[in-house]
């Protein structure tokens, strides 16, 4: 399996820059492999797979080697078995998974080359940290999906995941604010709301990137077009498409972080419509306002 995977990655490296790849872990104990990965730094939280409506089977986290940022691929072993049989119905989906994770290696390297010291930087401004986590999550998945779309069209898979999240997000956010009315912990509620709405933006990024990579239009996706008609998220979805497309158009040549900050503004507007307004003074979080509304009262 090691030789097989390396063979595929050598071929992928002809089109995707894997020069900053640290290594590859393929494990049947996927949770343990994530938990025990040497990341080169201490982190407050262990790596965990995505769970719930979308279950993760692969991840390419950042690792630090002698002070240099690199990327390490981790795969859940059973999901790579179709590589052994090109006639398998899951063969191209598995090739896509490899290509998608390979794309993350390149994207992280390009971003870090342009904006060194941003990834992994620390701040006591929780709103700034959550904003950039959401920016990078949304952008990374958009770019990885656009780059890897040439190997397999996964739009229908990402469409289902996005539409499920879009249907649930507002109620999830409202329920969290109702709990906040009792516990009153601002850092907790803002983290929870960014988790809900940042995830929604990220899943939108998956879908938009996949469609863009196939030179398509999301308006041609019947389920998405119908679901977003009259939906509170429609305007934000269009704004995300514009912001992400602008970043991609300057891929690897960004003169500054302005295009990424514009994406962050879109995400913060989503969070604001979800009930949390971030007010800043001199570029830093000044206070967070969570207005009372009928939908968010216990």
C-alpha positions in Angstrom: 0.0 0.0 0.0 2.9 2.4 0.8 4.4 1.8 -2.7 1.0 2.2 -4.3 0.2 5.5 -2.6 3.7 6.9 -3.3 3.2 6.0 -7.0 0.0 8.0 -7.1 1.5 10.9 -5.3 4.4 11.0 -7.6 2.0 11.3 -10.5 -0.1 14.0 -8.7 3.1 15.9 -8.0 3.4 16.6 -11.7 0.4 18.9 -11.3 0.4 19.7 -7.6 3.4 21.1 -5.7 4.2 18.5 -3.0 7.7 19.9 -2.1 6.5 20.9 1.4 5.0 17.5 2.3 6.3 16.2 5.6 5.1 12.7 5.4 2.1 10.4 5.0 0.3 8.3 7.7 -2.2 5.6 6.7 -3.8 4.0 9.7 -6.7 1.7 10.6 -6.8 3.5 13.9 -7.5 6.8 12.3 -8.5 8.6 15.5 -5.4 7.4 17.2 -3.2 8.5 14.3 -4.6 12.0 14.4 -4.3 12.1 18.2 -0.7 10.9 18.2 0.7 12.8 15.3 3.9 14.7 16.2 2.9 18.3 15.2 6.2 19.8 16.4 4.4 22.2 18.8 2.1 22.0 21.8 -1.6 22.5 21.0 -4.4 22.9 23.5 -6.7 20.6 21.4 -5.9 17.3 19.8 -6.7 16.7 16.2 -10.1 15.0 15.7 -11.9 13.9 12.6 -15.0 15.7 11.4 -18.1 14.0 12.7 -21.9 14.4 12.4 -23.4 15.0 9.0 -19.9 14.9 7.4 -17.5 12.2 8.6 -13.8 12.9 7.9 -11.7 10.2 6.3 -8.5 12.2 5.6 -6.7 15.3 6.9 -3.6 17.3 6.1 -2.7 19.2 9.3 0.2 21.6 9.7 3.3 20.3 11.4 6.5 22.1 12.4 9.9 20.6 11.6 13.0 22.6 12.9 10.9 25.7 12.9 9.6 25.2 9.3 5.9 24.8 8.6 5.1 21.7 6.6 2.0 19.5 5.9 1.4 15.9 6.9 -1.2 13.7 5.3 -3.2 11.3 7.5 -5.6 8.8 5.9 -8.2 6.3 7.3 -6.8 3.2 5.8 -9.9 1.3 4.6 -10.9 4.2 2.4 -7.7 3.9 0.3 -8.4 0.2 -0.5 -10.1 1.0 -3.9 -6.7 2.2 -5.2 -5.8 -1.5 -5.5 -8.6 -2.0 -8.1 -9.0 0.6 -10.9 -12.4 -1.2 -11.8 -13.8 -0.4 -8.3 -16.8 1.9 -8.3 -15.0 3.9 -5.7 -11.7 4.1 -7.5 -11.9 7.7 -8.9 -13.4 9.0 -5.6 -10.3 7.6 -3.9 -8.0 9.2 -6.4 -9.9 12.4 -5.7 -9.3 12.1 -2.0 -5.5 11.8 -2.6 -5.6 14.8 -5.0 -7.6 16.8 -2.5 -5.2 16.3 0.3 -2.3 16.9 -2.0 -3.8 20.2 -2.9 -3.9 21.1 0.7 -0.1 20.7 0.9 0.4 23.1 -2.0 -2.2 25.6 -0.7 -0.7 25.8 2.7 2.8 26.2 1.3 1.7 29.0 -1.1 -0.2 30.9 1.7 2.7 30.6 4.2 5.2 31.7 1.5 3.1 34.9 0.9 2.2 35.5 4.6 4.9 34.0 6.8 4.3 33.7 10.5 0.5 34.1 10.2 -0.3 30.4 10.5 0.3 29.4 14.0 0.5 32.9 15.4 -1.0 33.6 18.8 -3.3 36.4 19.9 -5.5 37.3 22.8 -8.1 38.7 20.5 -10.5 35.8 20.3 -12.6 37.5 17.5 -9.5 37.9 15.4 -8.5 34.3 15.9 -11.9 32.9 15.1 -12.2 35.1 12.0 -8.9 33.8 10.6 -9.7 30.2 11.4 -13.0 30.7 9.4 -11.2 32.5 6.6 -8.6 29.8 6.2 -11.1 27.0 6.5 -13.4 28.4 3.9 -10.6 29.3 1.5 -8.5 26.1 1.9 -11.5 23.9 1.1 -12.5 26.1 -1.9 -9.1 26.0 -3.3 -8.5 22.3 -2.7 -11.8 21.4 -4.3 -11.1 23.6 -7.3 -7.6 22.1 -7.8 -8.7 18.5 -7.4 -12.0 18.7 -9.4 -10.2 17.7 -12.5 -9.9 14.1 -11.2 -13.5 13.6 -10.1 -16.7 15.6 -9.9 -17.7 15.6 -6.3 -20.2 18.4 -6.5 -23.2 16.3 -5.6 -21.6 15.1 -2.4 -20.6 18.6 -1.3 -24.0 19.9 -2.3 -25.8 17.5 0.0 -23.5 18.4 2.9 -23.9 22.1 2.3 -27.7 22.0 2.0 -28.0 19.9 5.2 -25.9 22.6 7.1 -27.8 25.5 5.5 -31.1 23.9 6.7 -29.9 23.5 10.3 -27.5 26.3 10.9 -29.9 29.1 12.0 -31.8 26.8 14.5 -28.5 25.6 15.9 -27.2 29.1 16.3 -30.4 30.3 17.9 -30.4 27.4 20.4 -26.8 28.3 21.4 -27.8 31.9 22.0 -30.7 30.7 24.2 -28.2 28.8 26.3 -26.0 31.9 26.4 -28.9 33.9 28.0 -28.3 31.6 31.0 -24.6 31.1 31.1 -23.5 34.5 30.0 -20.0 33.5 28.7 -19.2 35.7 25.8 -16.0 33.8 24.7 -18.0 30.6 24.7 -21.0 31.8 22.6 -18.8 33.6 20.0 -16.7 30.4 19.6 -19.8 28.3 19.3 -21.4 30.6 16.7 -18.2 30.8 14.6 -18.2 27.0 14.8 -21.7 26.8 13.3 -21.5 29.6 10.8 -17.9 29.1 10.0 -18.6 25.5 9.2 -21.5 26.6 6.9 -19.2 29.0 5.1 -16.6 26.2 4.7 -19.1 23.8 3.3 -20.2 26.5 0.9 -16.5 26.7 -0.1 -16.4 23.0 -0.8 -19.3 23.3 -3.2 -18.3 26.5 -4.8 -14.7 25.3 -5.4 -15.9 22.0 -6.8 -18.3 23.8 -9.2 -15.6 26.3 -10.2 -13.1 23.5 -10.8 -15.5 21.9 -13.4 -16.1 25.3 -15.0 -19.8 25.1 -14.0 -22.3 27.4 -12.2 -24.0 26.7 -8.9 -27.2 28.1 -10.4 -27.3 25.0 -12.6 -27.5 22.7 -9.5 -31.2 22.2 -9.2 -31.2 21.4 -5.5 -29.0 24.3 -4.5 -30.8 26.8 -6.7 -34.2 25.7 -5.3 -33.0 25.6 -1.6 -31.4 29.1 -1.7 -34.4 30.7 -3.4 -35.7 33.0 -0.6 -33.2 31.5 1.9 -31.5 33.9 4.4 -28.1 32.6 3.2 -28.5 33.2 -0.5 -26.9 36.7 -0.5 -24.0 35.5 1.7 -23.5 32.5 -0.7 -23.1 34.9 -3.6 -20.8 37.1 -1.6 -18.7 34.1 -0.7 -18.5 33.1 -4.3 -17.2 36.5 -5.3 -14.7 36.8 -2.5 -13.3 33.3 -3.0 -13.1 33.8 -6.8 -11.2 37.0 -6.2 -8.6 35.3 -4.0 -8.2 32.4 -6.5 -7.7 34.9 -9.4 -4.6 36.1 -7.6 -3.4 32.7 -6.4 0.1 32.9 -5.1 0.6 36.6 -6.2 -1.4 38.4 -3.5 0.1 41.8 -2.8 -1.5 41.9 0.6 -4.2 40.2 2.7 -7.0 42.5 1.6 -8.8 39.8 -0.5 -8.7 37.5 2.5 -10.0 40.2 4.8 -12.9 40.7 2.4 -13.7 37.0 2.8 -13.5 37.5 6.6 -16.0 40.4 6.3 -18.5 38.2 4.5 -18.1 35.5 7.2 -18.6 38.1 10.0 -21.7 39.3 8.3 -23.0 35.7 8.4 -22.2 35.5 12.1 -23.9 38.9 12.6 -27.1 37.8 10.9 -26.9 34.7 13.2 -27.0 37.0 16.2 -23.5 38.1 17.2 -22.1 41.5 16.1 -18.4 42.2 16.6 -17.4 45.8 17.2 -13.8 46.8 16.8 -11.7 49.8 17.8 -8.3 50.3 16.2 -8.6 47.0 14.4 -9.1 45.0 17.6 -12.3 43.5 19.1 -13.8 46.1 21.4 -17.0 44.3 22.4 -19.4 41.7 21.1 -23.1 42.5 21.0 -25.7 39.7 21.0 -29.1 41.5 20.6 -32.3 40.1 22.1 -34.7 38.7 19.5 -37.8 36.6 19.6 -35.9 33.7 18.0 -33.1 33.7 20.6 -35.1 34.1 23.8 -35.5 31.0 26.0 
